[in-house]
Amino acid sequence: MKVRSQGPMKSRGPILVVEEDVGLRERLYDLLRRHDCPVIAAHSSERAMDILKHERPSLLLVDAALSGMNGWELAEYVRSFDARVPIILLDATQKAPPQAMMTPIQALLPRNVSDQTLMRKIDQCLATPAPTRREQWPGTVLVVDDEPKLRATLQEFLQSHGF
């Protein structure tokens, strides 16, 4: 049975699949392509980090048990420069390591997750609105200058960027 995605996937960037197991990586790639999702596949966390230097995926689908840098560590790395991209980890144990509680992910699913459940979770993650600029860059900037026009210009610029 072919499940059609109902979410806004066509208008988003690619989904980055990071999976060492060739069979599972191909299954995920094929599943996402059947649902008209642009996909980039990586065989390792190192390759994923190279891809992330040039691409901004709309979602990461990562095996938690990668060798080298595991999926949790990759998620932590991604969060260091992008707090917004949804991350779904696939894990055989479905247990987060204690230090992982500090790394927000959207879902922890079993590696043998059904196609329908996975696509529903992906749709859910992509349907969640991205944070506004204010949520991205919280805070207040104090502008101190003796030129009123410069203060007003800086205030207008900073406000338009969410400060």
Disulfide bonds with the S-S distance in Angstrom:
none
